[in-house]
């Protein structure tokens, strides 16, 4: 049941992580237009923050600040607002609910890191907590799947295997913590555009399966084995749309990364390194090359969306 009156004027603060795809295998489009996927998600320590406060009944407001704010919609196409409205409609009971959401972004927009999905996941959890709606994690993830393929994983976090169109997630058997360097592209990439190019390049793809060598590498916890197993069927499509990314990938490997992959639909390039010292060195070296808009360190896996503060 939802609380009809706000228990606290302070609100709820939720932090949700970015994801990279350690493996992304893509099949032929289904009749509904979605592509079947077999993917391995990995949550990393780059976060968006969503703060939820009570608003007047039926009022849903949104303000956004931070990374790429000019490219973030603040209307009902925003996943955070959609998440709040969905939760209020499905689980609000007889109460007329409202919320004021504030998003502080650090995850780049249209970067293959699921920043919008992180916001949707954070808003679901924040509103459920604010409105005192007690839902099991699997119920919250089911709601998230109605918003987008990556939202359930943003709630789950860690390292997980994804199926369906990505929304069917289960924790992967994995050990160890990994150090990553993320190089952001100068231009974003539209996910639908990347999939259209994939369909042109691969008109008859095989049914997608998670690569056994990558799962074995995760079980062993060896960064060298994992680096060699990173794979993304969308990478060739992203490289044809943004040819400069090939130089970014090649340069990172030449500078010492043990693995490199375009994350999701791109254009972020994710580099796996052996340890924290190598991560610091690679950030400095890649930044000096001037081939990426920004270069950051991250670690993974990290937990999914969670209430903080």
HELIX and SHEET records of a PDB file:
HELIX    1   1 UNK A   69  UNK A   71  5                                   3    
HELIX    2   2 UNK A   79  UNK A   91  1                                  13    
HELIX    3   3 UNK A  115  UNK A  130  1                                  16    
HELIX    4   4 UNK A  137  UNK A  147  1                                  11    
HELIX    5   5 UNK A  151  UNK A  156  1                                   6    
HELIX    6   6 UNK A  191  UNK A  201  1                                  11    
HELIX    7   7 UNK A  212  UNK A  220  1                                   9    
HELIX    8   8 UNK A  223  UNK A  229  1                                   7    
HELIX    9   9 UNK A  235  UNK A  241  1                                   7    
HELIX   10  10 UNK A  244  UNK A  254  1                                  11    
HELIX   11  11 UNK A  276  UNK A  289  1                                  14    
SHEET    1   A 5 UNK A  60  UNK A  66  0                                        
SHEET    2   A 5 UNK A  99  UNK A 105  1                                        
SHEET    3   A 5 UNK A  35  UNK A  54 -1                                        
SHEET    4   A 5 UNK A  12  UNK A  29 -1                                        
SHEET    5   A 5 UNK A 231  UNK A 232  1                                        
SHEET    1   B 5 UNK A  60  UNK A  66  0                                        
SHEET    2   B 5 UNK A  99  UNK A 105  1                                        
SHEET    3   B 5 UNK A  35  UNK A  54 -1                                        
SHEET    4   B 5 UNK A  12  UNK A  29 -1                                        
SHEET    5   B 5 UNK A 306  UNK A 308 -1                                        
SHEET    1   C 5 UNK A  60  UNK A  66  0                                        
SHEET    2   C 5 UNK A  99  UNK A 105  1                                        
SHEET    3   C 5 UNK A  35  UNK A  54 -1                                        
SHEET    4   C 5 UNK A 159  UNK A 163 -1                                        
SHEET    5   C 5 UNK A 168  UNK A 171 -1                                        
SHEET    1   D 4 UNK A 259  UNK A 262  0                                        
SHEET    2   D 4 UNK A 269  UNK A 273 -1                                        
SHEET    3   D 4 UNK A 178  UNK A 184 -1                                        
SHEET    4   D 4 UNK A 294  UNK A 300 -1                                        
END                                                                             
